[in-house]
Amino acid sequence: MLQQLGLQQLGAAFGAALIGAIMNQLLSVRLTGAAAAANSDGQLDTAIFSRLPAGQQHAVAQVFTSSVGTLFLISAAIMLVPLVLSLFVTEPPARCSHTRARSA
């Protein structure tokens, strides 16, 4: 039980790191043009966002929402792999741990 909990935490940490890495990559590629003012070394600089003109704020928000949508689709595709694999898992038959007393 304790080992399973450790594996679940490890899996959750790995998943969060993977999603974060994908989101950073999406933002670094898409923060160009009007949204480039919020690009700080390939990352979204939220401190600058409130000081940008309205047009640039809209462009940055558009890039962010588009990246979140793409990230959602990538996550759904990643989740399909274990779903398909789970269809091939068979459950072993249950064994009785007790025997019935024979009536005489």
Z-matrix of the N, CA and C atoms (Angstrom, degrees):
N
C 1 1.447
C 2 1.518 1 110.36
N 3 1.334 2 116.27 1 -47.49
C 4 1.464 3 120.28 2 -179.07
C 5 1.524 4 110.74 3 -65.69
N 6 1.322 5 116.82 4 -36.83
C 7 1.457 6 120.41 5 179.09
C 8 1.526 7 110.43 6 -67.03
N 9 1.329 8 117.18 7 -38.16
C 10 1.460 9 121.12 8 178.63
C 11 1.529 10 110.29 9 -65.14
N 12 1.323 11 117.29 10 -39.54
C 13 1.454 12 121.18 11 178.13
C 14 1.525 13 110.72 12 -63.14
N 15 1.317 14 116.69 13 -40.13
C 16 1.462 15 120.93 14 177.44
C 17 1.518 16 111.81 15 -63.84
N 18 1.333 17 117.06 16 -40.05
C 19 1.453 18 120.83 17 178.39
C 20 1.523 19 111.15 18 -67.64
N 21 1.331 20 117.07 19 -36.46
C 22 1.464 21 120.30 20 177.35
C 23 1.517 22 110.78 21 -64.85
N 24 1.319 23 117.10 22 -42.08
C 25 1.464 24 120.45 23 178.52
C 26 1.521 25 110.79 24 -66.01
N 27 1.316 26 116.90 25 -39.31
C 28 1.454 27 121.24 26 177.71
C 29 1.528 28 110.11 27 -64.09
N 30 1.308 29 116.49 28 -42.70
C 31 1.462 30 120.66 29 178.07
C 32 1.516 31 112.28 30 -64.44
N 33 1.332 32 116.91 31 -40.37
C 34 1.466 33 120.70 32 178.30
C 35 1.523 34 110.95 33 -65.59
N 36 1.322 35 117.32 34 -40.61
C 37 1.465 36 120.97 35 178.63
C 38 1.529 37 110.48 36 -66.04
N 39 1.316 38 116.43 37 -42.34
C 40 1.465 39 120.25 38 178.41
C 41 1.523 40 110.93 39 -63.89
N 42 1.324 41 116.53 40 -42.63
C 43 1.466 42 120.73 41 179.09
C 44 1.520 43 112.30 42 -63.20
N 45 1.333 44 117.07 43 -43.44
C 46 1.463 45 120.66 44 178.74
C 47 1.526 46 111.02 45 -64.28
N 48 1.322 47 116.80 46 -40.11
C 49 1.464 48 120.32 47 178.39
C 50 1.528 49 110.97 48 -65.82
N 51 1.320 50 116.91 49 -40.32
C 52 1.459 51 121.13 50 179.74
C 53 1.522 52 110.93 51 -65.16
N 54 1.336 53 116.85 52 -44.91
C 55 1.462 54 120.66 53 179.63
C 56 1.524 55 110.26 54 -64.28
N 57 1.331 56 117.45 55 -40.73
C 58 1.459 57 120.97 56 177.78
C 59 1.519 58 112.33 57 -63.37
N 60 1.323 59 116.52 58 -41.07
C 61 1.467 60 120.77 59 179.54
C 62 1.525 61 110.95 60 -65.82
N 63 1.325 62 116.61 61 -41.06
C 64 1.467 63 120.16 62 178.71
C 65 1.527 64 110.27 63 -65.14
N 66 1.345 65 116.74 64 -42.67
C 67 1.469 66 120.21 65 -179.96
C 68 1.524 67 111.07 66 -64.25
N 69 1.330 68 117.70 67 -42.38
C 70 1.465 69 120.64 68 177.37
C 71 1.520 70 111.34 69 -61.56
N 72 1.311 71 116.91 70 -40.63
C 73 1.464 72 120.54 71 179.27
C 74 1.526 73 110.38 72 -65.33
N 75 1.320 74 116.97 73 -44.38
C 76 1.464 75 120.21 74 178.88
C 77 1.523 76 111.26 75 -60.46
N 78 1.331 77 117.17 76 -44.83
C 79 1.459 78 120.47 77 -179.19
C 80 1.527 79 111.78 78 -67.17
N 81 1.323 80 117.61 79 -39.84
C 82 1.467 81 119.14 80 -178.53
C 83 1.519 82 111.39 81 -65.62
N 84 1.319 83 117.42 82 -31.95
C 85 1.457 84 121.13 83 179.08
C 86 1.527 85 111.07 84 -77.87
N 87 1.334 86 117.06 85 -36.77
C 88 1.465 87 120.90 86 -172.15
C 89 1.524 88 115.29 87 -92.22
N 90 1.317 89 118.49 88 -14.50
C 91 1.469 90 119.99 89 -179.56
C 92 1.526 91 109.68 90 -80.14
N 93 1.316 92 115.58 91 75.15
C 94 1.459 93 122.60 92 179.20
C 95 1.520 94 108.51 93 -132.74
N 96 1.286 95 117.65 94 175.87
C 97 1.461 96 121.62 95 178.11
C 98 1.516 97 110.87 96 65.01
N 99 1.335 98 116.44 97 -131.20
C 100 1.466 99 121.69 98 -178.44
C 101 1.524 100 111.41 99 -66.10
N 102 1.325 101 117.60 100 -27.04
C 103 1.464 102 121.25 101 -178.94
C 104 1.527 103 112.53 102 -84.25
N 105 1.327 104 117.35 103 -3.40
C 106 1.464 105 120.72 104 -175.79
C 107 1.517 106 112.86 105 -66.01
N 108 1.336 107 118.04 106 -20.72
C 109 1.468 108 120.70 107 -179.69
C 110 1.527 109 111.27 108 -64.22
N 111 1.325 110 117.85 109 -25.63
C 112 1.458 111 121.67 110 -179.86
C 113 1.519 112 111.92 111 -94.04
N 114 1.319 113 117.12 112 4.54
C 115 1.460 114 121.84 113 -178.75
C 116 1.520 115 109.09 114 -87.97
N 117 1.305 116 116.42 115 116.52
C 118 1.464 117 121.69 116 178.05
C 119 1.522 118 108.03 117 -120.73
N 120 1.317 119 116.18 118 97.47
C 121 1.465 120 122.68 119 -177.58
C 122 1.520 121 112.45 120 55.65
N 123 1.308 122 116.25 121 43.21
C 124 1.454 123 120.97 122 177.32
C 125 1.509 124 114.56 123 82.45
N 126 1.317 125 118.09 124 7.34
C 127 1.464 126 121.22 125 179.44
C 128 1.523 127 109.49 126 -125.12
N 129 1.318 128 115.70 127 153.14
C 130 1.458 129 121.85 128 178.91
C 131 1.525 130 109.31 129 -74.56
N 132 1.332 131 116.86 130 120.48
C 133 1.463 132 121.95 131 179.00
C 134 1.524 133 107.95 132 -94.42
N 135 1.320 134 117.00 133 101.49
C 136 1.465 135 121.04 134 -176.50
C 137 1.520 136 112.54 135 -73.01
N 138 1.321 137 118.85 136 -20.82
C 139 1.462 138 121.22 137 178.81
C 140 1.535 139 110.76 138 -68.47
N 141 1.304 140 117.40 139 -32.07
C 142 1.466 141 122.15 140 -179.65
C 143 1.527 142 111.20 141 -79.54
N 144 1.320 143 117.39 142 -26.43
C 145 1.461 144 122.30 143 -171.82
C 146 1.527 145 112.78 144 -52.98
N 147 1.316 146 118.43 145 -46.04
C 148 1.474 147 120.73 146 -175.95
C 149 1.530 148 112.25 147 -69.47
N 150 1.324 149 118.59 148 -18.88
C 151 1.463 150 121.41 149 -179.64
C 152 1.530 151 113.07 150 -94.18
N 153 1.320 152 117.57 151 -3.28
C 154 1.459 153 121.05 152 -179.67
C 155 1.525 154 110.70 153 -77.49
N 156 1.337 155 117.30 154 152.72
C 157 1.468 156 119.91 155 172.61
C 158 1.527 157 110.51 156 -62.82
N 159 1.311 158 115.93 157 160.38
C 160 1.474 159 121.33 158 -174.53
C 161 1.526 160 112.26 159 -57.47
N 162 1.330 161 117.35 160 -39.10
C 163 1.468 162 120.29 161 -179.60
C 164 1.520 163 112.22 162 -64.12
N 165 1.312 164 115.90 163 -41.13
C 166 1.462 165 119.28 164 178.86
C 167 1.526 166 111.34 165 -72.68
N 168 1.337 167 116.92 166 -35.57
C 169 1.468 168 119.21 167 175.82
C 170 1.518 169 110.36 168 -60.75
N 171 1.331 170 115.92 169 -41.60
C 172 1.464 171 119.76 170 178.87
C 173 1.530 172 110.73 171 -63.73
N 174 1.342 173 116.60 172 -40.93
C 175 1.467 174 120.11 173 179.50
C 176 1.526 175 111.29 174 -64.21
N 177 1.337 176 116.57 175 -41.66
C 178 1.464 177 120.39 176 179.20
C 179 1.530 178 109.96 177 -65.92
N 180 1.329 179 116.27 178 -43.05
C 181 1.470 180 119.65 179 178.72
C 182 1.521 181 110.76 180 -63.17
N 183 1.317 182 116.71 181 -37.73
C 184 1.467 183 120.92 182 178.03
C 185 1.524 184 110.73 183 -63.99
N 186 1.330 185 116.80 184 -43.32
C 187 1.468 186 121.18 185 178.31
C 188 1.524 187 110.17 186 -63.02
N 189 1.331 188 116.71 187 -43.53
C 190 1.459 189 120.36 188 -178.29
C 191 1.530 190 111.24 189 -64.55
N 192 1.335 191 117.29 190 -47.39
C 193 1.471 192 119.40 191 -178.96
C 194 1.524 193 111.40 192 -66.72
N 195 1.320 194 117.00 193 -35.40
C 196 1.458 195 119.90 194 176.77
C 197 1.525 196 110.54 195 -65.41
N 198 1.332 197 116.88 196 -39.91
C 199 1.460 198 120.97 197 178.92
C 200 1.526 199 111.72 198 -66.76
N 201 1.331 200 116.83 199 -38.89
C 202 1.466 201 120.35 200 177.71
C 203 1.531 202 110.13 201 -64.68
N 204 1.332 203 117.23 202 -40.97
C 205 1.463 204 120.58 203 177.43
C 206 1.518 205 112.30 204 -62.39
N 207 1.328 206 115.77 205 -43.46
C 208 1.462 207 120.25 206 177.38
C 209 1.521 208 110.92 207 -64.50
N 210 1.323 209 116.14 208 -41.01
C 211 1.467 210 121.00 209 178.30
C 212 1.526 211 111.06 210 -61.63
N 213 1.328 212 116.82 211 -39.00
C 214 1.459 213 120.70 212 177.65
C 215 1.529 214 110.77 213 -62.46
N 216 1.327 215 117.46 214 -43.07
C 217 1.463 216 120.33 215 179.27
C 218 1.524 217 111.68 216 -66.42
N 219 1.325 218 117.06 217 -39.28
C 220 1.464 219 120.67 218 177.37
C 221 1.529 220 110.01 219 -64.08
N 222 1.339 221 116.49 220 -41.98
C 223 1.469 222 120.63 221 179.48
C 224 1.525 223 110.78 222 -64.10
N 225 1.327 224 116.95 223 -40.25
C 226 1.466 225 120.22 224 178.31
C 227 1.522 226 110.63 225 -63.41
N 228 1.329 227 117.07 226 -39.84
C 229 1.464 228 120.17 227 178.66
C 230 1.524 229 110.80 228 -66.33
N 231 1.336 230 116.72 229 -39.14
C 232 1.469 231 120.29 230 177.99
C 233 1.522 232 110.35 231 -64.72
N 234 1.323 233 117.87 232 -37.60
C 235 1.471 234 121.26 233 -179.10
C 236 1.520 235 112.42 234 -71.14
N 237 1.323 236 117.75 235 -20.28
C 238 1.464 237 119.85 236 178.46
C 239 1.524 238 112.17 237 -67.65
N 240 1.316 239 117.43 238 -29.76
C 241 1.472 240 120.80 239 -178.41
C 242 1.532 241 111.18 240 -60.83
N 243 1.364 242 119.81 241 -54.66
C 244 1.464 243 117.71 242 178.46
C 245 1.530 244 113.13 243 -66.80
N 246 1.323 245 116.60 244 -28.05
C 247 1.465 246 118.71 245 177.77
C 248 1.521 247 110.61 246 -63.61
N 249 1.308 248 116.74 247 -46.94
C 250 1.465 249 120.57 248 178.89
C 251 1.531 250 110.35 249 -65.34
N 252 1.331 251 116.89 250 -41.66
C 253 1.466 252 119.60 251 178.76
C 254 1.526 253 111.77 252 -63.45
N 255 1.326 254 117.46 253 -34.25
C 256 1.464 255 119.97 254 -179.13
C 257 1.526 256 112.08 255 -68.09
N 258 1.309 257 117.54 256 -21.26
C 259 1.462 258 120.06 257 177.94
C 260 1.524 259 111.97 258 -69.65
N 261 1.321 260 117.19 259 -20.89
C 262 1.458 261 121.20 260 -178.67
C 263 1.530 262 113.29 261 -96.85
N 264 1.319 263 117.21 262 -1.13
C 265 1.462 264 120.76 263 179.36
C 266 1.529 265 108.10 264 -82.05
N 267 1.320 266 115.54 265 129.28
C 268 1.461 267 119.39 266 177.24
C 269 1.518 268 109.47 267 -106.35
N 270 1.290 269 115.60 268 144.52
C 271 1.466 270 120.76 269 -179.83
C 272 1.521 271 108.65 270 -93.06
N 273 1.318 272 116.59 271 128.07
C 274 1.467 273 117.86 272 178.71
C 275 1.527 274 109.98 273 -69.01
N 276 1.322 275 116.90 274 149.18
C 277 1.465 276 119.11 275 179.41
C 278 1.529 277 111.30 276 -64.19
N 279 1.295 278 115.65 277 145.61
C 280 1.467 279 120.93 278 -179.30
C 281 1.530 280 109.76 279 -71.92
N 282 1.321 281 115.91 280 143.85
C 283 1.459 282 121.33 281 176.12
C 284 1.512 283 108.77 282 -105.56
N 285 1.300 284 115.17 283 140.83
C 286 1.476 285 119.44 284 176.96
C 287 1.519 286 108.56 285 -77.62
N 288 1.300 287 116.61 286 134.08
C 289 1.462 288 119.19 287 -178.94
C 290 1.537 289 111.77 288 -96.05
N 291 1.292 290 115.97 289 -2.89
C 292 1.462 291 118.38 290 178.30
C 293 1.522 292 108.88 291 -132.61
N 294 1.309 293 115.70 292 158.83
C 295 1.460 294 120.77 293 177.06
C 296 1.517 295 108.46 294 -113.20
N 297 1.278 296 115.99 295 146.80
C 298 1.470 297 120.25 296 -179.94
C 299 1.523 298 110.03 297 -78.21
N 300 1.282 299 113.89 298 139.35
C 301 1.463 300 117.91 299 177.76
C 302 1.521 301 108.65 300 -71.29
N 303 1.309 302 115.08 301 134.05
C 304 1.457 303 119.09 302 179.83
C 305 1.531 304 109.57 303 -78.93
N 306 1.279 305 113.68 304 133.99
C 307 1.471 306 117.07 305 176.85
C 308 1.513 307 109.03 306 -88.29
N 309 1.325 308 115.19 307 136.54
C 310 1.457 309 120.23 308 -174.52
C 311 1.485 310 112.34 309 -94.01
